């Protein structure tokens, strides 16, 4: 779901860069020293999940895992995702340096929003926790696709149809991400619940 170089207008790129800088600053401030390794692991997971992608106009469809990253890292998802996007842009030319700020907002902002909405339900009974985890994975991709569409539309109104295609094309990804996130949360609740927000640290 990366936006390529040369697609977005200057104001959209500048706005995205400014918002990404603020989010990353907050994420770094909230990132505890003992969670740096965990942030690195999930940054790597996000990086690998995006390696296989299907081009869709100026963007592409692929597994993202930003909902899972946000759920387990909270605000630290911003710097974790930013690092992965920089490596993807430099090593594989996914997205681009000028679009880095907007791509970070597309991926990281929904991750943090879904963390804030869904994390309070993870310590409830299993059925509710799994539903919240599915919603986190599903909504994070849905919001990412929506923000991507808005970035394109604010650049050029003629991109509206392309934006709609991108959002619809990601519906299967939304479902898959929801299932994967729910499965990961179910596994962590059994073997390492301290990794989940709202659980006491061991």
N, C-alpha and C positions, 0 to 999 in steps of 0.2 A: 504494500500500500504506500510505496514511496512515490513522491512527486519528483519528476525528472528536472534536470537543469533547463532553464530557458522557458519554462511554462508559465510561471507565476509573475505577476507584476511587482514592481519595486515596493509599493506600499504594503502589499501582502507579505513580501519577504521580510521587510523591516519589522512589521508588527509581529510576525511569527518569531523572528530572532529575539526581539525584546521580551516577549512572553516566555520563550524557552529559557532565556537567561535568568529571569526571575524564578521560574520553577526549579531550575537547576540549583540556584543559590539556596533556595528553601530546602531542597532535597539534601544538599551537602550539609547544611546546618543541622538537619534532623537525623543524619546518618551517624549512628553510633560507631565508634572505632571497632568494636567487636563484631559488627555486622558487615564490615567491608568485604570479607571473603564471601559471605552470602550474596551480597550485591554483585560481586564479580561473577559468581556462578550463574545467577539469573540473567545478567547481562550477556553472558556467553550463550545461554539457552535461547534468549531472544535473537541473538546474532545467527545461530544455527537454524532456527525455525524459519528464517526468512530467505535461506539460500535457494530453496526451490520455489520459483514463482512463475505465475502465468501473466504475461503482459495484457493490460486492458487499457487501450488508449494511452494517455499520459501517465498512467499508474499501472499497478499490477496486483494480483491476488495471491496470497500465500498464508501459511500459518503465521501467527503473530505472537501469541502468548503474552500480550501486554496485560490482559486481565489478571493472569496468574502472577506476573511480575509485580503489578500494582498491589495485589492482595497480600503478597508476602513482604513487600518492601515499603509500601506506603509512599510517602513523598520521595523517598530515595529512588523510586522508579525513574524519576527525571534524569539524574546523572547516569544511572545504569543504562537506560535506553539511549541517551545521548552518546555514550562511549561506543555502544554497538552500532549506532547509525554512522558515526565517524568512520569506523573500521569498514563497514559495508560500502560507504561512499569511496573510500580510498582504495580498498582492495578489489572490489567487484563493480564499482561504478553504479551501485544501486542508489537512486536518489541523486544527491549532489551536494557540494559544499555550500553553494548559495542557498539551496533549499533546506539546509540542515535544520534551521530554526523551526520552519513550518512542519517539517517531517517529525521533529521532536514533539511538537505540540500535538500533532495528529496521533502519535502513538502514546505519549506519556500522560497528557491531560486526561483522556478517558480512563487510563489505568488508575490515576489518583482519585478521580471522581467515583469510580466503581469501588475502590478501596473504602472510601469514606461512607458510601451507601451500604455496602454489603458486609463489611468486616464485623459489625456489631452482631450479626446473626450466626457467626461461625461457631460460637460456644453454646448455641441452642441445641435442641434435639437433632438427631442425625438428618431426618428428612428436611427440616428447615435449613440446616447448614448446607446440605447438598444443593437445595434449591437456590440458596443465596450464592453459592459458588458457581452454579450454572449461569445464573443471571449476571454475575460478574464477568465471566468469560464471554457470554453472548453480547452484553451491552457494551463492553469495552470495544469490541470490533464494530458494533453498530455506530457508536459515537465517533470512532475513528473514521469510518466511512463518511459519516455526516460532516465532520470537520473538513475532511478532504474535499468533499463536494462544495462546501461553503468557500473554501480557499480558491477553488476553480471558478466558482460563480462570481466572487468578488474581483477576480482577475478579468473575466470576460463573460458576459451574460450568455454568450453562445455556447459556453461550456455546460449549460444546464443539462442538456441531454446526456452528455458524457458523464456528468456527476451522477445522474439517475442510474445509468448503466453500471457504474462502479459500485454504487450502494446495493443494487439488486444482485450483482455478481458475487458480493460478499456474504449473502444470506447463508449459503452452505458453510462458509467459513465460520460465521457466527455460531451456528449450531455445533460444529465440531469443536470450536474453542470452548463453548459452554460445557460440553461433555468432558473434554480433557481437563478443564479446571476443576470440575466436580470430582473427577476421579483422583486428581492430585490431592485435593483437600481431604477426601475420604481416606486416602493412604496416609497422609500426614497426621490426621486425627488419631490413627491407630499406632503409628510408630514414632512420631516426633511432634506431638501437639504444641510444643513450645515454639515451633516455627510459625505458628498461626497467630495472627493478632487477636488479642482478647484472652489468650491462654497464659497462665502463669509460667514464667521462665524457670527452667530447672537449673 
